[in-house]
Each structure stands twice: as structure tokens, then as C-alpha cells.
């Protein structure tokens, strides 16, 4: 594996261990989210309630992002990640037990999903900020891409497993598998003794949050990336939020069809992650994000208009490849451009904008689907993505960051 190559981060034992443990955890998370989304379609026929499953998972990331980022920059990131994992384990175990007891109603499902989302919000900035302690700076873009592949490997197979588990044993099995999936990462984090070149310095949280916001919006590259992430999440949430209803209402399918659509989206995402780094080097970040946004819009529109499962799978694969290409490109921009002292807070703001847009967009497109139809809401979402391309004029993303610049940032 050459220095700076796509697989170079795997030379680092800590990165390998965390990557494998995170893959196991991601499998569990995808299996649970598949179960939760489909379970809501059986508890209620309301598109708004189905979309709220996605909102409840992502809204905490928006609301807690600044707090989580300040915590990541001020406290031991390993301990923060451990606390987050334990919170998510407890919420998933509670949901599993209540489902076995047949005591789950829509409000309970949303509440447990919300708590898992809070754990994700706490974990994310500390995890991403700790990547710099796992790999050399020249391997950072590759590490970000590999982490995207990690999630999408789980998303390519996890939904099919989740659909099969639901069909055979019910949604309680999905939630139980996710509960167990946290154990590997907890063990790895307990054994890891990280060394940070820029160790977190305790700060009072309110001033720390204010410092992070000022630094992020005072850095032009980061500011543009944050706004672009929010608009992309808001516009692109239609397919994400309403995917269970694509299978249920448009195709009149079952949970296995839903799992297959999600899995195909994940397979497409892996392809996007594999080519994203090379594409940015060849075309520049702005062109890659613009092309990715247009391709995602095409895949979204295809899912809305598709009459058969085969065409829907093709649209999902196309959308998945573009989704990860756009967001990983914006993520890398923030990772590299953010000042060291506030990198956790800048990454938290990235999560806040991207997933906040996704949460609000999920509610928006769910409400539009409630008032019109699922296919109409998804098609309008695709149109909004095309309109968002004009942001490349006032808010262009920076070009390729050279290795020399990366070393200067280290």
C-alpha cells in the first residue's frame, strides 16, 4: 500500500481495529433502521409518521452538534465515544425488549430512535476528530473515504439481512442484533490508548461553542462547505425519508423489497466512495459535487417514476453512488480546511448542517407526500436538487488541496 494510497490507512493497527469494530456496529445500525422504518409502515399508514423515523434519527445530530463538537475538542474523545456507545446500546436493548413484549407504539419507536440519534450525535464529532490520531495527515482523505465505504458496506448487505430477519423472526430480532453489535467497538475503545498531537483542552462549553462557530464561519472554505451540506441534505431528503413508501406504496412490495432497495443504494455508495478521491484529484471538488448532485437528482426522479423493482434498483444504485460522493467531498473539505484547535467543532457543524438539512427535509417531503402523493414529493425533491446547483456560483468549494498544504495544516 503506497503512502497516501486508497488503502494506506489500513497500515495503522488502531485504524484497522476501529474500522472493523465500526463495521460490525454499522451492520447493526442499518439492520435496526431497516426494522424501525418498516415497522412504522405497519403501525401507521401516514407518510409523515414514516418520514419522522428518519427525522428522529437525524434531528439530534442537528440539535446537539455544537455541544458534541465542543465536547470533542474539550474532553477525552475516547471516553466520549464510549459513553455514546453505551447510551445507544441501552436504547436499542430497551426497544428490543419492548418489541418482544408487543408494547411498541409509534411514539415509543420514535423515542427510542431519537435516543439512538442522540448517541450518534455525541459519538460523531469525537470519532471524526480522532481520525487524525489514527492515521498520518497524508492518509486523511483516504481514511475519510474508507469510513464512508465502511458504512456503505453495511448498507449494501445490512438491509437485506434486516428484511430477512423481520420476515423470519419479526422486528425484535433486528433490534436485538443491533444491541449486540455495539460490544465490539466498546471493547476496542476500552483497549485504545490514543496520543493526540493536539490534545483536547478543557474549555467552558458556551465559550467553546462560540469560538467554534466563529472559527468555522470565519474560514471561507468551511463556511461554503457547511451551507452546501445543509442545502444538499434538505433537497435530497425526499428519497431517504420516503424509501420505505417507495417499496410499500409505489411498488406494492414487502420488507424484502425494501431491504433490497436500501442494499442497492448501499452498493452504489461503495462505488461512489471508491472513485470519489480520484475524481476530486482529476476534476476538482466543485465539479465533483455538482456532478454528484445532478446524478443524485436523476436517481431520485427515477425512483419516483419507476414502474418496476428493477428500474427502482437501478435508480437507487445511481443515487447511492452520488450521495456518498457529494457528502464525502464536502466532509474532506471541512476536515482539511478546519483549524486544528476547533476541528471537532467544525466537524460537528458539518454534521449539524448536513443531517439537520436531512431531518428538516424528511419532515418537509413527508408532509408534501401526505398532501399529494409519495411519487410527487420525491420528484419535487429531485427538482429542488437541480435548482440547488446554482449555489456553485456564490458558494464555490475550494479546489484540490495539495500534499504540501496538507502537511502545513498538520
MARLUM-519270 format. One record per residue (C-alpha): x, y negated, z negated; residue number from 1; residue in one letter. Coordinates in nm, 4 decimals, decimal comma, padded with zeros to 6 digits. Each point is the difference from the previous one (the first is absolute). Layout:
MARLUM-519270
+----------+----------+----------+--------+------+
:     east :    north :       up : sedren : keti :
+----------+----------+----------+--------+------+
:        X :        Y :        Z :    NUM :    A :
...
+----------+----------+----------+--------+------+
***
This chain:
MARLUM-519270
+----------+----------+----------+--------+------+
:     east :    north :       up : sedren : keti :
+----------+----------+----------+--------+------+
:  00,0000 :  00,0000 :  00,0000 :      1 :    X :
:  00,1658 : -00,3180 :  00,1169 :      2 :    X :
:  00,0168 : -00,3100 : -00,2185 :      3 :    X :
: -00,3160 : -00,2020 :  00,0489 :      4 :    X :
: -00,1640 :  00,2866 :  00,1904 :      5 :    X :
: -00,3636 :  00,1000 : -00,0336 :      6 :    X :
:  00,0779 :  00,2851 : -00,2431 :      7 :    X :
:  00,2966 : -00,1610 : -00,1776 :      8 :    X :
: -00,1908 : -00,0674 : -00,3275 :      9 :    X :
: -00,0273 :  00,3770 : -00,0554 :     10 :    X :
:  00,3732 :  00,0005 : -00,0760 :     11 :    X :
: -00,0928 : -00,1541 : -00,3351 :     12 :    X :
: -00,1085 :  00,2706 : -00,2529 :     13 :    X :
: -00,2259 : -00,2373 : -00,1922 :     14 :    X :
: -00,1801 : -00,1132 :  00,3143 :     15 :    X :
: -00,0461 :  00,3636 :  00,1068 :     16 :    X :
: -00,1444 :  00,1037 : -00,3370 :     17 :    X :
: -00,2381 : -00,2947 : -00,0237 :     18 :    X :
: -00,1004 :  00,0417 :  00,3651 :     19 :    X :
: -00,0917 :  00,3685 : -00,0439 :     20 :    X :
: -00,1848 : -00,0623 : -00,3285 :     21 :    X :
: -00,1843 : -00,2929 :  00,1585 :     22 :    X :
: -00,0977 :  00,2221 :  00,2939 :     23 :    X :
: -00,1631 :  00,2445 : -00,2423 :     24 :    X :
: -00,1780 : -00,2874 : -00,1738 :     25 :    X :
: -00,1112 : -00,1459 :  00,3334 :     26 :    X :
: -00,1472 :  00,3339 :  00,1028 :     27 :    X :
: -00,2039 : -00,0039 : -00,3183 :     28 :    X :
: -00,1082 : -00,3606 :  00,0506 :     29 :    X :
: -00,1158 :  00,0621 :  00,3576 :     30 :    X :
: -00,1846 :  00,3173 : -00,1018 :     31 :    X :
: -00,1765 : -00,1943 : -00,2775 :     32 :    X :
: -00,0867 : -00,2989 :  00,2200 :     33 :    X :
: -00,1438 :  00,2360 :  00,2627 :     34 :    X :
: -00,2155 :  00,1622 : -00,2670 :     35 :    X :
: -00,1095 : -00,3316 : -00,1494 :     36 :    X :
: -00,0933 : -00,1561 :  00,3350 :     37 :    X :
: -00,2025 :  00,2984 :  00,1161 :     38 :    X :
: -00,1578 :  00,0505 : -00,3434 :     39 :    X :
: -00,1397 : -00,3535 :  00,0182 :     40 :    X :
: -00,1675 :  00,0800 :  00,3325 :     41 :    X :
: -00,1822 :  00,2854 : -00,1777 :     42 :    X :
: -00,0923 : -00,2116 : -00,3030 :     43 :    X :
: -00,1400 : -00,2917 :  00,2036 :     44 :    X :
: -00,0612 : -00,0812 :  00,3652 :     45 :    X :
:  00,0936 : -00,3680 : -00,0392 :     46 :    X :
:  00,2905 : -00,1122 :  00,2252 :     47 :    X :
:  00,0768 : -00,2716 : -00,2549 :     48 :    X :
:  00,0455 :  00,2554 : -00,2790 :     49 :    X :
:  00,2171 :  00,2210 :  00,2210 :     50 :    X :
:  00,2142 : -00,3023 :  00,0883 :     51 :    X :
:  00,0259 : -00,0873 : -00,3708 :     52 :    X :
:  00,2012 :  00,3198 : -00,0556 :     53 :    X :
:  00,2743 : -00,1537 :  00,2137 :     54 :    X :
: -00,0458 : -00,3390 : -00,1681 :     55 :    X :
:  00,0237 :  00,1467 : -00,3507 :     56 :    X :
:  00,3276 :  00,1683 :  00,0922 :     57 :    X :
:  00,1575 : -00,3126 :  00,1481 :     58 :    X :
: -00,1582 : -00,2899 : -00,1912 :     59 :    X :
:  00,2206 :  00,0549 : -00,3107 :     60 :    X :
:  00,3063 : -00,0338 :  00,2220 :     61 :    X :
: -00,1157 : -00,3499 :  00,0905 :     62 :    X :
: -00,1096 : -00,1012 : -00,3503 :     63 :    X :
:  00,2993 :  00,1452 : -00,1887 :     64 :    X :
:  00,2712 : -00,0565 :  00,2592 :     65 :    X :
:  00,1542 : -00,3123 : -00,1524 :     66 :    X :
: -00,0089 :  00,1463 : -00,3496 :     67 :    X :
:  00,1538 :  00,3258 :  00,1254 :     68 :    X :
:  00,2683 : -00,1855 :  00,1931 :     69 :    X :
:  00,0964 : -00,2079 : -00,3027 :     70 :    X :
:  00,0155 :  00,3177 : -00,2072 :     71 :    X :
:  00,2227 :  00,1634 :  00,2649 :     72 :    X :
:  00,2437 : -00,2904 : -00,0128 :     73 :    X :
: -00,0061 : -00,0322 : -00,3796 :     74 :    X :
: -00,0055 :  00,3539 : -00,1420 :     75 :    X :
:  00,1473 :  00,3458 :  00,0536 :     76 :    X :
: -00,1481 :  00,1057 :  00,3339 :     77 :    X :
:  00,0370 :  00,3708 : -00,0741 :     78 :    X :
: -00,2103 : -00,0335 : -00,3145 :     79 :    X :
: -00,2594 : -00,2069 :  00,1813 :     80 :    X :
: -00,0322 :  00,2719 :  00,2639 :     81 :    X :
: -00,0330 :  00,2661 : -00,2702 :     82 :    X :
: -00,2815 : -00,1893 : -00,1711 :     83 :    X :
: -00,1794 : -00,0431 :  00,3328 :     84 :    X :
:  00,0270 :  00,3706 :  00,0814 :     85 :    X :
: -00,1377 :  00,0996 : -00,3409 :     86 :    X :
: -00,2965 : -00,2392 :  00,0392 :     87 :    X :
: -00,0836 :  00,1465 :  00,3399 :     88 :    X :
:  00,0329 :  00,3560 : -00,1289 :     89 :    X :
: -00,2431 : -00,0750 : -00,2829 :     90 :    X :
: -00,2566 : -00,1604 :  00,2358 :     91 :    X :
:  00,0187 :  00,2869 :  00,2487 :     92 :    X :
: -00,0335 :  00,2588 : -00,2773 :     93 :    X :
: -00,3068 : -00,1814 : -00,1340 :     94 :    X :
: -00,1608 : -00,0037 :  00,3447 :     95 :    X :
:  00,0758 :  00,3710 :  00,0478 :     96 :    X :
: -00,1580 :  00,0947 : -00,3344 :     97 :    X :
: -00,3096 : -00,2136 :  00,0605 :     98 :    X :
: -00,0428 :  00,1484 :  00,3478 :     99 :    X :
:  00,0249 :  00,3554 : -00,1360 :    100 :    X :
: -00,2718 : -00,0991 : -00,2491 :    101 :    X :
: -00,2128 : -00,1487 :  00,2825 :    102 :    X :
: -00,0107 : -00,3349 : -00,1800 :    103 :    X :
:  00,1304 : -00,2208 :  00,2814 :    104 :    X :
: -00,2189 : -00,2823 :  00,1330 :    105 :    X :
:  00,1144 : -00,2733 :  00,2428 :    106 :    X :
:  00,0981 : -00,2371 : -00,2837 :    107 :    X :
:  00,2176 :  00,2647 : -00,1693 :    108 :    X :
:  00,1697 :  00,0880 :  00,3286 :    109 :    X :
:  00,0753 : -00,3664 :  00,0696 :    110 :    X :
:  00,1265 : -00,0593 : -00,3552 :    111 :    X :
:  00,2449 :  00,2930 :  00,0098 :    112 :    X :
:  00,1166 : -00,1066 :  00,3465 :    113 :    X :
:  00,0479 : -00,3523 : -00,1341 :    114 :    X :
:  00,2193 :  00,1232 : -00,2874 :    115 :    X :
:  00,2140 :  00,2019 :  00,2429 :    116 :    X :
:  00,0266 : -00,3175 :  00,2078 :    117 :    X :
:  00,1222 : -00,1884 : -00,3076 :    118 :    X :
:  00,2716 :  00,2608 : -00,0475 :    119 :    X :
:  00,0972 : -00,0328 :  00,3641 :    120 :    X :
:  00,0153 : -00,3784 : -00,0375 :    121 :    X :
:  00,2324 :  00,0286 : -00,3002 :    122 :    X :
:  00,2200 :  00,2638 :  00,1627 :    123 :    X :
:  00,0448 : -00,1547 :  00,3455 :    124 :    X :
:  00,2210 : -00,3069 : -00,0587 :    125 :    X :
:  00,2294 :  00,1826 : -00,2465 :    126 :    X :
:  00,0363 :  00,2921 :  00,2395 :    127 :    X :
:  00,0758 : -00,2157 :  00,3043 :    128 :    X :
:  00,2322 : -00,2303 : -00,1937 :    129 :    X :
:  00,1902 :  00,3058 : -00,1259 :    130 :    X :
:  00,0824 :  00,1159 :  00,3549 :    131 :    X :
:  00,3003 : -00,2339 : -00,0078 :    132 :    X :
:  00,1298 :  00,2044 : -00,2952 :    133 :    X :
: -00,0440 :  00,3226 :  00,1958 :    134 :    X :
:  00,1711 : -00,0795 :  00,3334 :    135 :    X :
:  00,2651 : -00,2407 :  00,1382 :    136 :    X :
: -00,1333 : -00,3199 :  00,1545 :    137 :    X :
:  00,0823 :  00,1150 :  00,3546 :    138 :    X :
: -00,2321 :  00,2976 : -00,0518 :    139 :    X :
: -00,2885 : -00,2082 : -00,1374 :    140 :    X :
: -00,2049 : -00,0273 :  00,3242 :    141 :    X :
:  00,0378 :  00,3756 :  00,0549 :    142 :    X :
: -00,1060 :  00,0659 : -00,3608 :    143 :    X :
: -00,3131 : -00,2118 :  00,0484 :    144 :    X :
: -00,0798 :  00,1919 :  00,3199 :    145 :    X :
:  00,0577 :  00,3364 : -00,1713 :    146 :    X :
: -00,2347 : -00,0999 : -00,2805 :    147 :    X :
: -00,2622 : -00,0858 :  00,2624 :    148 :    X :
:  00,0564 :  00,3410 :  00,1591 :    149 :    X :
: -00,0328 :  00,1553 : -00,3466 :    150 :    X :
: -00,3517 : -00,1316 : -00,0493 :    151 :    X :
: -00,1008 :  00,0781 :  00,3555 :    152 :    X :
:  00,1308 :  00,3570 : -00,0210 :    153 :    X :
: -00,2414 :  00,0431 : -00,2881 :    154 :    X :
: -00,2730 : -00,1808 :  00,1913 :    155 :    X :
:  00,0495 :  00,2236 :  00,3059 :    156 :    X :
: -00,0606 :  00,3270 : -00,1869 :    157 :    X :
: -00,1585 : -00,1097 : -00,3289 :    158 :    X :
: -00,3439 : -00,0902 :  00,1400 :    159 :    X :
: -00,0378 :  00,3404 :  00,1659 :    160 :    X :
:  00,0960 :  00,1679 : -00,3280 :    161 :    X :
: -00,2384 : -00,2325 : -00,1835 :    162 :    X :
: -00,2841 :  00,0821 :  00,2373 :    163 :    X :
:  00,0630 :  00,3726 : -00,0341 :    164 :    X :
:  00,0139 : -00,0232 : -00,3796 :    165 :    X :
: -00,3310 : -00,1862 : -00,0086 :    166 :    X :
: -00,1624 :  00,2502 :  00,2324 :    167 :    X :
:  00,1222 :  00,2984 : -00,2054 :    168 :    X :
: -00,0007 : -00,1217 : -00,3604 :    169 :    X :
: -00,1568 : -00,3466 : -00,0149 :    170 :    X :
:  00,1506 : -00,3440 : -00,0631 :    171 :    X :
:  00,1101 :  00,0952 : -00,3544 :    172 :    X :
:  00,2765 :  00,2105 :  00,1539 :    173 :    X :
:  00,1319 : -00,3062 :  00,1863 :    174 :    X :
:  00,0159 : -00,2029 : -00,3192 :    175 :    X :
:  00,1692 :  00,2846 : -00,1897 :    176 :    X :
:  00,2696 :  00,0371 :  00,2654 :    177 :    X :
:  00,0714 : -00,3722 : -00,0186 :    178 :    X :
:  00,0257 :  00,0150 : -00,3790 :    179 :    X :
:  00,2711 :  00,2650 :  00,0279 :    180 :    X :
:  00,1831 : -00,1853 :  00,2784 :    181 :    X :
:  00,1202 : -00,2761 : -00,2327 :    182 :    X :
:  00,2140 :  00,2375 : -00,2075 :    183 :    X :
:  00,2945 :  00,0284 :  00,2416 :    184 :    X :
:  00,0545 : -00,3763 :  00,0263 :    185 :    X :
: -00,0350 : -00,0428 : -00,3767 :    186 :    X :
:  00,2745 :  00,2619 : -00,0524 :    187 :    X :
:  00,2317 : -00,1654 :  00,2562 :    188 :    X :
: -00,0507 : -00,3441 : -00,1553 :    189 :    X :
:  00,0707 :  00,1361 : -00,3480 :    190 :    X :
:  00,3338 :  00,1390 :  00,1228 :    191 :    X :
:  00,1039 : -00,3026 :  00,2082 :    192 :    X :
:  00,2486 : -00,2424 : -00,1563 :    193 :    X :
:  00,0042 : -00,2904 :  00,2470 :    194 :    X :
:  00,2663 : -00,2659 :  00,0335 :    195 :    X :
: -00,1175 : -00,3339 :  00,1363 :    196 :    X :
:  00,2550 : -00,2439 :  00,1401 :    197 :    X :
: -00,2482 : -00,2694 : -00,0949 :    198 :    X :
: -00,1595 :  00,1373 : -00,3155 :    199 :    X :
: -00,3502 : -00,1263 : -00,0865 :    200 :    X :
:  00,0174 : -00,2932 : -00,2391 :    201 :    X :
: -00,2837 : -00,0399 : -00,2511 :    202 :    X :
: -00,2089 : -00,3098 :  00,0716 :    203 :    X :
: -00,3271 : -00,1341 : -00,1309 :    204 :    X :
: -00,2579 :  00,1335 :  00,2425 :    205 :    X :
: -00,1838 : -00,3225 :  00,0921 :    206 :    X :
:  00,3176 : -00,1957 :  00,0843 :    207 :    X :
:  00,1354 :  00,3110 :  00,1741 :    208 :    X :
: -00,3109 :  00,0209 :  00,2183 :    209 :    X :
:  00,0223 : -00,3705 :  00,0809 :    210 :    X :
:  00,3685 :  00,0362 :  00,0927 :    211 :    X :
: -00,0776 :  00,2933 :  00,2288 :    212 :    X :
: -00,2793 : -00,1799 :  00,1837 :    213 :    X :
:  00,2127 : -00,3111 :  00,0515 :    214 :    X :
:  00,2960 :  00,2051 :  00,1232 :    215 :    X :
: -00,2100 :  00,2127 :  00,2355 :    216 :    X :
: -00,1891 : -00,2871 :  00,1593 :    217 :    X :
:  00,3151 : -00,2084 :  00,0026 :    218 :    X :
:  00,1724 :  00,2609 :  00,2188 :    219 :    X :
: -00,1381 : -00,0484 :  00,3541 :    220 :    X :
:  00,0476 :  00,3615 :  00,1128 :    221 :    X :
: -00,1730 :  00,1352 : -00,3090 :    222 :    X :
: -00,2832 : -00,2534 :  00,0226 :    223 :    X :
: -00,0759 :  00,0905 :  00,3622 :    224 :    X :
:  00,0167 :  00,3722 : -00,0797 :    225 :    X :
: -00,2452 : -00,0328 : -00,2896 :    226 :    X :
: -00,2612 : -00,1870 :  00,2020 :    227 :    X :
:  00,0323 :  00,2393 :  00,2936 :    228 :    X :
: -00,0388 :  00,3003 : -00,2345 :    229 :    X :
: -00,3191 : -00,1439 : -00,1491 :    230 :    X :
: -00,1616 : -00,0714 :  00,3363 :    231 :    X :
:  00,0958 :  00,3402 :  00,1383 :    232 :    X :
: -00,1407 :  00,1769 : -00,3072 :    233 :    X :
: -00,3227 : -00,2021 :  00,0113 :    234 :    X :
: -00,0578 :  00,0490 :  00,3737 :    235 :    X :
:  00,1093 :  00,3617 :  00,0092 :    236 :    X :
: -00,1961 :  00,1248 : -00,3007 :    237 :    X :
: -00,3039 :  00,0982 :  00,2056 :    238 :    X :
:  00,1385 :  00,3349 :  00,1128 :    239 :    X :
:  00,1557 :  00,0776 : -00,3395 :    240 :    X :
: -00,3130 : -00,0720 : -00,2013 :    241 :    X :
: -00,2526 :  00,1594 :  00,2328 :    242 :    X :
:  00,1950 :  00,3049 :  00,1165 :    243 :    X :
: -00,2152 :  00,2386 : -00,2110 :    244 :    X :
: -00,3055 : -00,1395 :  00,1804 :    245 :    X :
:  00,1670 :  00,0420 :  00,3387 :    246 :    X :
: -00,0023 :  00,3715 : -00,0742 :    247 :    X :
: -00,3353 :  00,0059 : -00,1806 :    248 :    X :
: -00,2174 : -00,2467 :  00,1956 :    249 :    X :
:  00,1574 : -00,0458 :  00,3444 :    250 :    X :
:  00,1187 :  00,3583 :  00,0614 :    251 :    X :
: -00,2494 :  00,1697 : -00,2352 :    252 :    X :
:  00,2877 :  00,2119 : -00,1327 :    253 :    X :
:  00,0950 :  00,1448 : -00,3370 :    254 :    X :
:  00,2812 : -00,0364 : -00,2524 :    255 :    X :
:  00,2339 :  00,2097 :  00,2151 :    256 :    X :
: -00,0477 : -00,2401 :  00,2927 :    257 :    X :
:  00,0714 : -00,2932 : -00,2317 :    258 :    X :
:  00,3170 :  00,1686 : -00,1228 :    259 :    X :
:  00,1062 :  00,0666 :  00,3586 :    260 :    X :
: -00,0487 : -00,3650 :  00,0983 :    261 :    X :
:  00,1999 : -00,1214 : -00,3008 :    262 :    X :
:  00,2692 :  00,2573 :  00,0696 :    263 :    X :
:  00,0316 : -00,1073 :  00,3624 :    264 :    X :
:  00,0296 : -00,3608 : -00,1149 :    265 :    X :
:  00,2865 :  00,1147 : -00,2235 :    266 :    X :
:  00,1738 :  00,1870 :  00,2812 :    267 :    X :
: -00,0154 : -00,3144 :  00,2105 :    268 :    X :
:  00,1441 : -00,1956 : -00,2923 :    269 :    X :
:  00,3017 :  00,2304 : -00,0149 :    270 :    X :
:  00,0671 : -00,0683 :  00,3658 :    271 :    X :
: -00,0272 : -00,3732 : -00,0612 :    272 :    X :
:  00,2400 :  00,0137 : -00,2949 :    273 :    X :
:  00,2553 :  00,1970 :  00,2033 :    274 :    X :
:  00,0128 : -00,2548 :  00,2834 :    275 :    X :
: -00,0544 : -00,3217 : -00,2000 :    276 :    X :
:  00,3653 : -00,0654 : -00,0921 :    277 :    X :
:  00,1273 :  00,0537 :  00,3542 :    278 :    X :
: -00,2836 : -00,2072 :  00,1436 :    279 :    X :
:  00,0818 : -00,2937 : -00,2299 :    280 :    X :
:  00,3648 :  00,0122 :  00,1052 :    281 :    X :
: -00,0930 :  00,0057 :  00,3675 :    282 :    X :
: -00,2942 : -00,2414 :  00,0126 :    283 :    X :
:  00,0155 : -00,1988 : -00,3258 :    284 :    X :
: -00,2385 :  00,0036 : -00,2939 :    285 :    X :
: -00,2550 : -00,2435 :  00,1446 :    286 :    X :
: -00,0525 :  00,1892 :  00,3243 :    287 :    X :
: -00,0279 :  00,3316 : -00,1852 :    288 :    X :
: -00,2624 : -00,1388 : -00,2377 :    289 :    X :
: -00,1953 : -00,1585 :  00,2854 :    290 :    X :
:  00,0058 :  00,3205 :  00,2079 :    291 :    X :
: -00,0888 :  00,2063 : -00,3042 :    292 :    X :
: -00,2958 : -00,2234 : -00,0842 :    293 :    X :
: -00,1366 :  00,0299 :  00,3544 :    294 :    X :
:  00,0442 :  00,3798 :  00,0028 :    295 :    X :
: -00,1696 :  00,0299 : -00,3392 :    296 :    X :
: -00,2908 : -00,2078 :  00,1325 :    297 :    X :
: -00,0283 :  00,2328 :  00,2995 :    298 :    X :
: -00,0041 :  00,3059 : -00,2261 :    299 :    X :
: -00,2602 : -00,1602 : -00,2258 :    300 :    X :
: -00,2261 : -00,0844 :  00,2939 :    301 :    X :
:  00,0463 :  00,3517 :  00,1354 :    302 :    X :
: -00,1179 :  00,1514 : -00,3292 :    303 :    X :
: -00,3091 : -00,2220 :  00,0043 :    304 :    X :
: -00,0957 :  00,0951 :  00,3563 :    305 :    X :
:  00,1120 :  00,3634 :  00,0108 :    306 :    X :
: -00,2773 :  00,2538 :  00,0722 :    307 :    X :
:  00,2022 :  00,3104 : -00,0913 :    308 :    X :
:  00,2410 :  00,1200 : -00,2689 :    309 :    X :
:  00,2800 :  00,0418 :  00,2543 :    310 :    X :
: -00,0086 : -00,3648 :  00,1077 :    311 :    X :
: -00,0267 : -00,1103 : -00,3634 :    312 :    X :
:  00,3141 :  00,1990 : -00,0865 :    313 :    X :
:  00,1870 : -00,1668 :  00,2866 :    314 :    X :
: -00,1135 : -00,3433 : -00,1228 :    315 :    X :
:  00,0990 :  00,0862 : -00,3581 :    316 :    X :
:  00,3500 :  00,1088 :  00,1061 :    317 :    X :
:  00,0453 : -00,3218 :  00,1976 :    318 :    X :
: -00,1219 : -00,2119 : -00,2914 :    319 :    X :
:  00,2173 :  00,1863 : -00,2497 :    320 :    X :
:  00,3192 : -00,0561 :  00,1993 :    321 :    X :
: -00,0716 : -00,3720 :  00,0230 :    322 :    X :
: -00,1095 : -00,0405 : -00,3623 :    323 :    X :
:  00,3284 :  00,1182 : -00,1499 :    324 :    X :
:  00,2077 : -00,1801 :  00,2638 :    325 :    X :
: -00,1560 : -00,3358 : -00,0846 :    326 :    X :
:  00,0063 :  00,0330 : -00,3782 :    327 :    X :
:  00,3485 :  00,1531 : -00,0203 :    328 :    X :
:  00,1330 : -00,2845 :  00,2162 :    329 :    X :
: -00,1556 : -00,2603 : -00,2287 :    330 :    X :
:  00,1238 :  00,1922 : -00,3068 :    331 :    X :
:  00,3593 :  00,0064 :  00,1296 :    332 :    X :
: -00,0191 : -00,3748 :  00,0628 :    333 :    X :
: -00,0952 : -00,0598 : -00,3645 :    334 :    X :
:  00,2563 :  00,2513 : -00,1320 :    335 :    X :
:  00,2897 : -00,1664 :  00,1801 :    336 :    X :
: -00,1048 : -00,3656 : -00,0193 :    337 :    X :
: -00,1035 : -00,0032 : -00,3686 :    338 :    X :
:  00,2519 : -00,1520 : -00,2454 :    339 :    X :
:  00,1478 :  00,2700 : -00,2276 :    340 :    X :
: -00,1196 : -00,1534 : -00,3258 :    341 :    X :
: -00,3640 :  00,0103 :  00,1085 :    342 :    X :
: -00,0095 :  00,2978 :  00,2359 :    343 :    X :
: -00,2540 :  00,1847 : -00,2175 :    344 :    X :
: -00,2307 : -00,2992 : -00,0038 :    345 :    X :
:  00,0349 : -00,0535 :  00,3769 :    346 :    X :
: -00,0829 :  00,3656 :  00,0622 :    347 :    X :
: -00,2925 : -00,0326 : -00,2397 :    348 :    X :
: -00,1251 : -00,2963 :  00,1993 :    349 :    X :
:  00,0339 :  00,2088 :  00,3159 :    350 :    X :
: -00,2180 :  00,2682 : -00,1609 :    351 :    X :
: -00,2395 : -00,2670 : -00,1217 :    352 :    X :
: -00,0462 : -00,1431 :  00,3474 :    353 :    X :
: -00,0067 :  00,3256 :  00,1989 :    354 :    X :
: -00,2178 :  00,2027 : -00,2350 :    355 :    X :
: -00,2030 : -00,3000 : -00,1095 :    356 :    X :
: -00,0878 : -00,0540 :  00,3644 :    357 :    X :
: -00,0819 :  00,3702 :  00,0263 :    358 :    X :
: -00,2221 : -00,0094 : -00,3109 :    359 :    X :
: -00,1912 : -00,3120 :  00,1061 :    360 :    X :
: -00,0201 :  00,1222 :  00,3575 :    361 :    X :
: -00,1387 :  00,3360 : -00,1142 :    362 :    X :
: -00,2818 : -00,1766 : -00,1809 :    363 :    X :
: -00,0557 : -00,2334 :  00,2966 :    364 :    X :
: -00,0177 :  00,2712 :  00,2663 :    365 :    X :
: -00,2062 :  00,2232 : -00,2296 :    366 :    X :
: -00,2530 : -00,2818 : -00,0414 :    367 :    X :
: -00,0074 : -00,0603 :  00,3762 :    368 :    X :
: -00,0562 :  00,3724 :  00,0554 :    369 :    X :
: -00,2842 : -00,0091 : -00,2537 :    370 :    X :
: -00,1641 : -00,2851 :  00,1912 :    371 :    X :
:  00,0656 :  00,1317 :  00,3521 :    372 :    X :
:  00,1629 :  00,3382 :  00,0612 :    373 :    X :
:  00,3280 :  00,1792 : -00,0707 :    374 :    X :
:  00,1148 : -00,0141 :  00,3624 :    375 :    X :
: -00,0833 : -00,3726 :  00,0282 :    376 :    X :
:  00,1973 : -00,0866 : -00,3147 :    377 :    X :
:  00,3063 :  00,1960 :  00,1146 :    378 :    X :
: -00,0113 : -00,1539 :  00,3490 :    379 :    X :
: -00,0224 : -00,3526 : -00,1429 :    380 :    X :
:  00,2999 :  00,0856 : -00,2203 :    381 :    X :
:  00,1951 :  00,0907 :  00,3156 :    382 :    X :
: -00,0972 : -00,3336 :  00,1577 :    383 :    X :
:  00,1188 : -00,1847 : -00,3132 :    384 :    X :
:  00,3378 :  00,1743 :  00,0291 :    385 :    X :
:  00,0394 : -00,1301 :  00,3545 :    386 :    X :
: -00,0875 : -00,3531 : -00,1111 :    387 :    X :
:  00,2597 :  00,0240 : -00,2803 :    388 :    X :
:  00,2769 :  00,0247 :  00,2612 :    389 :    X :
: -00,0053 : -00,3785 :  00,0363 :    390 :    X :
:  00,1729 : -00,0156 : -00,3404 :    391 :    X :
:  00,3257 :  00,0882 :  00,1743 :    392 :    X :
:  00,0142 : -00,3615 :  00,1199 :    393 :    X :
: -00,0144 : -00,1951 : -00,3298 :    394 :    X :
:  00,1323 :  00,2855 : -00,2196 :    395 :    X :
:  00,2700 :  00,1870 :  00,1951 :    396 :    X :
:  00,1910 :  00,2738 : -00,1790 :    397 :    X :
:  00,3810 : -00,0221 :  00,0054 :    398 :    X :
:  00,2054 :  00,1992 :  00,2475 :    399 :    X :
:  00,2392 :  00,2838 : -00,0706 :    400 :    X :
:  00,2078 : -00,0415 : -00,3144 :    401 :    X :
:  00,3584 :  00,0924 :  00,0737 :    402 :    X :
:  00,2071 :  00,2288 : -00,2213 :    403 :    X :
:  00,2236 : -00,2940 : -00,0878 :    404 :    X :
: -00,3020 : -00,1936 : -00,1248 :    405 :    X :
: -00,1201 :  00,3002 : -00,1966 :    406 :    X :
:  00,3388 :  00,0300 : -00,1700 :    407 :    X :
: -00,0125 : -00,3688 : -00,0873 :    408 :    X :
: -00,3376 :  00,0576 : -00,1646 :    409 :    X :
:  00,1339 :  00,2905 : -00,2079 :    410 :    X :
+----------+----------+----------+--------+------+
***
